[in-house]
Amino acid sequence: MGLTLHDVEHILGIPVRGLAVYTEDERTPKQLLMDFLGLSDEVAENAIASNAFKNYAVKLSWLEMNFKEVSETDTDERVVCCARAYLLYVIGCTLFCDKSGGFVQLDLLPLLEDLDKVRTYGWGSSCLAFLYRHLGYASRSKAKQIGGFLILLEAWINEHFPTLHPVLDPEYTEELPRARRWCLHSESGTSVEHYRRVLDDLLVDEVIFDPYKNRRQNVSDIAFYTGPIRAMSYVEPYLPDRVLRQFGLLQRIPADPIAPQRASRGQHTYHVVYEWTEGYWSSPDYHLVPEDKRERTPPGIPWACTDDYIPWLSVFSHQRVGRGLPPVGGRVRQGREEQVRVVLDVVQRALGDTGLGAVELRQTLQDIHAILLPTFDT
């Protein structure tokens, strides 16, 4: 499962199709403030200098303080500058919110030069690329915060995982973006450990894979695009063929992943660079869906057959993830407690054997495998 352009369309209601949110403008941050927000050299210099290490950005509070009011006596140039500042503020505290939560990057300003052109950008796909990258940052062991538009992430979780008991907004109507469907809370009152136990005990029939099935006619072809998506300097792979069940389709063997040009991923680092290309719809080795399965396939989208998917899954997937902890809230599966007890006994004996060698370790793993195997036959 994963966030897709289809999710962004429904949850946020913003366009995912359009020009890439990217510019090669090489002006300095001070020059950008002067050219696009109409600031004097001195004011722009002070705005940059006050941000210390954030000299490529400005504070959202600074934008609000300097551009929050427009009067009838203001010049047309001043009105346009305030409109750009407002859009920059909105973008900075929503779509491209970094971990600081209080700054916005100035390299977005050239995209706001022509206000009539702003609507032609694919803001939704760039929002998703930005969130992808910050989810990568947050996966590092020393990460303490996360950036990106987290309302999108939280609403996506609420759509797919009802066992987490999200709260419906009684004022929601179908004409609104799906993010309005939920009452979002900054404080849940429930511990992280509780949610970990709930997720560890999650069964497949407790997940809603396709929450928008009543809006299936609104799935645009761009949701099935495969290739890179971009948010300024961030380029991320978008691979909907790995989560076809979220589109109401049968899952099949996905294409090979998009390999990065270079990458540095460690305990403290995360720097991955993908090549920016036009992307692709399908690979030459894909096979068209058989006639008896075409009614579950969007017109014109050549998804492959599913016949070999299960054997492929058994080789490449971690099928036992999420089945290793005791049940939550007293709910017990058939024979689960007994299996856990026996496995723990085997592990305890192995840990207490100071002369445990390769042969003994192999036998221990085989014993555990024999105990758990019946659980996963289905």
Buried (B, 14 or more C-beta within 10 A) or exposed (E): EBBBBBBBBBBBBBBBBBEBBBBEBEBEBBBBBBBBBBBEEEBBBBBBEEBEEBBBBBBBEBBEEBBEEEEEEEEEEBEBBBBBBBBBBEBBBBBBBBBEEBBBBBBBBBBBBEEEEBEEBBBBBBBBBBBBBBBBBBEBEEBEEBBBBBBBBBBBBBBBBEBBEBEEBEEBEEEEBBBBBBEBEEEEEEEEEBBEBBBBBBEEEEEBBBBBEEEEEEBBEBBBBBBBBBBBEBBBBBBBBBBBEBBBBBBBBBBEEBEBEEEEEEEEEBEBEBEBEEEEEBEEEBEEBEEEBEEEBBEEBEBBBBEEBEEEEEEEEEEEEEBEEEBBEEEEEEEBEEBBEBBEEBEEEBEEEEEBEEEEEEEBEEBBEEBBEEBEEE
